[in-house]
Amino acid sequence: MSNIRIYPAQGKWVVRAGGSVIAESTNALELVQRDFPFVIYFPREDIASAVLDPSDRPLFCDDRGEGVHFHVSSPEGIILNAGYSITAPTEAATSLKDHIAFDAGKVTVERV
């Protein structure tokens, strides 16, 4: 049995970095993984791609698969490793491919 559950996120979700909206979506996905707080994944097309710079930091998760991190450009400067994407998902996480999640401790992720 998988330790993750993925649902369509209800409503409109936004990501703010330094006060600027860098993502806005009504097609986001909500990931629930074990006893961790839920995470919102945004479709790439709903993110201002100009604010994302690839990071050298890899991502590996037994439940989700392998991926990459992104630095986020904001009006206050670069926010290191603030976004991440699953590029080689596990079978349970295939719907997360082509989506990016953001570290809610580094940027603001909220339902509006």
HELIX and SHEET records of a PDB file:
HELIX    1   1 ARG A   44  ASP A   46  5                                   3    
HELIX    2   2 SER A   49  VAL A   51  5                                   3    
HELIX    3   3 GLU A   91  LEU A   96  5                                   6    
SHEET    1   A 7 ILE A   4  PRO A   8  0                                        
SHEET    2   A 7 LEU A  29  GLN A  33 -1                                        
SHEET    3   A 7 VAL A  39  PRO A  43 -1                                        
SHEET    4   A 7 HIS A  99  PHE A 102 -1                                        
SHEET    5   A 7 GLY A  77  PRO A  89 -1                                        
SHEET    6   A 7 GLY A  65  SER A  74 -1                                        
SHEET    7   A 7 LEU A  52  CYS A  61 -1                                        
SHEET    1   B 3 SER A  20  SER A  25  0                                        
SHEET    2   B 3 TRP A  13  ALA A  17 -1                                        
SHEET    3   B 3 THR A 108  ARG A 111 -1                                        
END                                                                             
